[in-house]
Amino acid sequence: MTFSELGITAPLVAALEKQKISAPTAIQSLAIPAIAEGKDVYIHAETGSGKTLAYLLPLFGRLELKQDITQVVIIAPTHELAIQIQRQACDLAQNSGMPVRTLLLIGGTSLERQVEKLKKKPHIAVGSPGRIRELIAMGKLKAHTFKVIVLDEADTLLDQESLESTRKIVLAAPRDRQLLFASATEQTRSSDEVALLAPNHIVLQTEISPVNTNIEHLFHVCEERDKPDVLRRMLHAMNPERALVFVHRNATAEMVAAKLAHHKILTTDLHGAFDKTERKKAMEDFRSGRVQVMIASDVAARGLDIPGVTHIFNLDAPAQSKAYIHRVGRTARAGARGTATSLFTAQETRLVRRYQDELGIELKEVRLREGRVIPLDEHPGSANSRK
């Protein structure tokens, strides 16, 4: 089907064409009609499948632009994801010529300035649960006008630290509001919460496997102390256009970034200890191509769509398969191909079977030899040593 056949208006179709988007993805074809009908919907699809546009397009079509009220609130678990969603909404508005007002509401920025901007009555507010809840409590963001609430990365918003704020935002809105949920993965607790908040919701799912099939999965075994040097050698061998390197700890991100920079590899790092200004600069440097490599803790893994990421490296291997999905999902976006390489100690190789069994993927062991990354079975005398 085409976007026009899905009921998307001509100005929005033209806006998509300016972004070189000509045909809907599978999840968009399923979600757009259901959302346009006002149903509560859980969009469950792999990373890179176009979930954000799957809800933005029908919501743009339903906005009553003559009403100076906030009609749609989109909640995201991280500042980076909120910024990305708001940027995508702004692009749709600008490229379509629709006078849609959007506003970003996240912590780490001036509360007073956000309160002032709310006086202009944005049609769509995008932000973090803590700041949105705070503005509702202050009476500056009027929850009674909300017609739609979107929970992007719903499994994170409905689990642990974000749950209370998210729940209070939903409960502050009118009972007949539409609820939309989007995520690449699903947890038992978040599923239970979704059932409580939207008992009549429908689940739309397109992919059997949660992992993009355009990703090649590799791993290399080395000592823990050697991982930064192995990473440096792999970056030289693979020469990625743009690479994300994931670590567990903020201190590790800073250390590895400094070591790579010492070897003239253009690098930045992004982690939770940075303030908003530092994180914004890191993202801009990486998006623009001013740096080739970004070292990140998992704060960067949730939902971010950074064009041109060709390689993912797990310097610190995630213990859970779910975390692996979100990390590697930053590559092979929009039909492109990508490579994910994990550096394991001998003790960590047990994760190979976990990832393969739980995610239905194959991880191939590789070695570094004479400045090249080669499959293990091409290494003399070492064929099929770990099956």
N, C-alpha and C positions, 0 to 999 in steps of 0.2 A: 504494500500500500504506500501511497504518497502522503506527505504531511497534509496536503489539501484534502485528500480523501478521509483523513482522520479528523477533519473539521478545523484545522489550524488556519487562521485567517491569512489573507494574501500579504499584508505587511510583515507578519511574522515569518512566513515562508521566504519572503525577500530577505529578511534579516538573516535567516539561516544560510541562504545562498551566499551572502557576503562572508560568512564564516566557512564557506566551502562544505556545508552540510546539505546534502541533496536528498537523502532518503532516511526514514526513521529506522532505528535499531529495533530488534525484536521486543525489548522491554518497553520501548516507547510506543510501539504499535499496540501493545496490550494495555498500557497504563493510561495513555491519553484519553481514550473514550470513557473509561471508568471514572477518572478524575473529573472530566468535563461534566459527567452526570451527577457529581456531588457525592459519590460514594466514599466511605472510609476505606483506604487502600494501603496495603503493605507491599511496597515494591522491593522484591528480593531478587537481586541479579548480581552477576560478577562485577568486579571493579572494571572501570573503563567501558561500561555498557551504555552509558548515557542516562543515568538515573536522574541527574539534576534537571536536564531538559525535559525528561519525562513528566516532571511535575510543574516546571516553570511554564512550559508552553500552554497547557490547558488553563493554568491559573491566570496567565496574562489575558487569555481570551475571556475570562469570567470577571475581571476587574471592572468595577463601576467607576470609571475615571472622573466622573463629575462629582462623586462623593469624596469630600475631604476628610477621610477617616482611614485609619490603618486597618486594612482588610485581611492581609496575609502576614503571618509571622513564621519565619523559618528559623529553627533552632539548630545549632551545630555544636559539637563537643569541643572544638578547638578554634582559636582565633583565626588560624590560617585557613581552615575550611570555610568559616563564616565569610572571610574576606573574598575567597574564591567564588562562593555562591553569589555574593553581592555584586562582584565584578561581572559575573555571567548575566545577572539580571540587568545590570546597567547596559551591557553590550546589546542585549535584546531590545531594550527600550530605545537606545540610540539608533541602532541599525534599522529598526522598524518604524521609527518616527512616532512611536506611541508616547504620550506624555505621562509615563509611569514614574512616580517618585519612589526611590528606594532609600533606605537609611541603614547604616551599619551600627550595631549596638554591641560593643564588646568591652570587657574590662581592660585596664591598663591605659585607657584614654580618658580625656576630660569628661566627667559626668555632666558638668555644667553645659559644655558645648553640645552634648547629645540632647540634653533637655531643651536647649534653645532650638536645635534643629527639629525636634519633635513638634514644635509649634507650626511647622509647615505641613504637618499631617501627611507623612509618607504613606503611599498605598501599601508598600511592602517593607517590613522590618526584618533584618537578618542579624542574628547575633548569638551570643553565648547565653546559656541558661541563667547564669548568675546575674549578669547585667540586665537581662530582660525582666527577670523576677524583681530585681531591685527597682527598676523604673515603674513596674506595675504597682509595687507596694507604695511608691511615692505618689502615685496618681498621675504620673506624667505620661505613661503609656496606657491608653484606655482599653482594657481587655474586653469590655462589653461590645466593642466594634469588630472584634476578630471574627472573620467568617471561615478562615482556614488556618490550621496550625500544621506545620511540617516539621517532623523530627528526622533530620538527616543524620545518618549513622545512628539509627534508633537503638541498636543493641548497646551502644556505649551510653547514650543519654538515659536509658532506662536501667542502668546498672550502677551500683555503688554511689560515688560521690555526686553525680549529676541527677540522680533519681528524684530527690526531694524537690529541687528547683523546677525540673521539667514537669513533674506532676502538678505542682502548684500553678504553673503557667496554664496548663491545660484546664485545670479545674476553675481557674478565674474567668475563662471564656464562656460564652453562652453554650448551653447544652446541645444546641443544634448545629454547632460548628462542625466543619469537616476536618477529619484527622488523617494526615498522610504520614507514612513511615517509609524510610528508605534505608537499606543496608545491604552489604554483600554477604554478611553472615548473620546467624540467628542464635541466640542463647535461650535456655529454658526460662530464666528469670525475665528477660525482656519479652519473651512471648507471652508469659503470664500477665505482665503489665499491659501489653497491647490488648489482650483479651478483656482486661478490666476497663481500660479507657475507651475502647472501641469494640464492644462485643459483636457488632455486626460487620466488622471489617472483612474485606476479601484479600487474599494473598495472591499476588501475581508474580510468577517465577518462570524464568525462561531457560536457565542453564542447569543441567544436572550436576556438572562439576563447578565448584566455586572458583576454580583457578583458570585463568585465561590460557587457552591452548596454544597461543602464539608465543608463550614464554618457554625458553630452554632453561632447564634447571641443572646446575653443575655444583660440585663440591670439591674442596681440596683439603687434605689433612695435613696439619702442621702443629708445632708446639705453640702454646698460648703466647709466649714471649715473642714468637716470630711473626705473629699475625700482621702487625703494621708493615713490616718489610715485605711480606708476601703480598699484601694488598698493593703496595707501591709497585712491585714487579708485575702484578697482574694488570694494573692500570696502564703501565707502559706496553705490555704485550697486547692487550685488547684495544687500547686507544679508544675508549668510549666517547661518543659525542657529548653525552651528559650522563653522569653516574651518581646514584644515591648510595651512600654507605651507612648502614645501620649499626648502632652500638647501644648497649644498655645504659651506660652511665654518662652523665654530662662531662665528667673529667676526662673520660676516654675520648669523647668527641673533640675536645679541645686539644688533647695530646696528639691524636692522629692527624688532625688538621694542621697542626704546627709541623709535624714531621713531613707531611706531604708537601707543604709549602716550602720547606727547607730544600726539597728536591725539585723545586720549580714546577710543581703540579698546582695549577690554579685551583684553590680550595676555599670553601667557607664551611662553617658549621652552624647547625640549628638544633637547639635543645631547650628544655623547659626552664633552665636557669636564666636564659636571656630575657630581657625585657622586650616589650612590644616593638620598640624602635630597632633594636638589634636583630630581632627575628624578621622584621619586615625588610631590612637591608639585605639580610642573608638570602631571603626568598627572591628579592629583586635581582641580586647579583647572579643567582642561579638561573632564574627564568630568562634573563637577558643574554646569557651565554658569557658574561664577564668571567665566570668561573666554570670549570669543567666538572668539579666534584663537590658534592655537599655531604658532610658528615652529619648524621642526624640521630637523635633518639626517637623513640616511637611517636613522639608528638607530631612528626611529619608524615606518619604512615596512614592516618585516618582520612581517607576521602580526597586527598589532594590530587589535582590533575595538573601536572607540570609537563607541558609539551616537550617532546624530544628526549625524554629519559630513555636511554638505550640499555643501560646496565644497572642492576641492583647488586650490591655486595652486602652480605651479612657477616660483619666482622665478629659480632657477638650473635650466636645462633639463638633464635627465639625458641623457648621450650614448648610453646603451644602452637599447634598447626594453624589456629586462627590468626595468630600474630604473623605467621609466615605469609598467609594469604594477603593480608593488608600491606605488608612490606613489598612483596614482589608485584603487587597490583599497581605500583607506580610506574611500571614499564609496560610496553606493548599496548599502549592506549590507542583507541580508535582504529583498530585493524593493523597497527604496526607490529613489528616483531621485537622481542627483547630477550635479554639474558639475565638470569639470577644466579649468582655464585655465592655459596656459603663456605666460610672457613671454619672447619671443625678441628678440635683436638681429637685424639684417638678415643677419648671417653665420650665425646659428643657425637660420634658417628652413629650411636643408637638412634639419633633423631632422623637419620636417613629413612629407616624403616617406618618410623612414625609418620613422617610427611607422606611417604609413598602410600601407606595403608590408609591413612585418614583423608588424604586429598586426591588419591587416584592419579598421582603423577610419577614420573621417573626421574631420579636424580643420577646424573652420570659423574663418576669420579674423574678428575683431571689432575694433571701434573704440570709444573713449570719446567721447561727444558729449552735451553739455548734461546731464551727470550720469547718462547712461544708457549701458549696454553694448549696442551694436547690431551686427548682421552687416555685414560690409564691403560687401556688395552693396546695402545700404540707404543707404550713404553717397554723397551726390551726386557724380557724376563719377569714382567709384572702383570701379565694379562689376567683379568678377571680374578684379582686377588680378594675382592670384597663383593661377594654376590649375596 
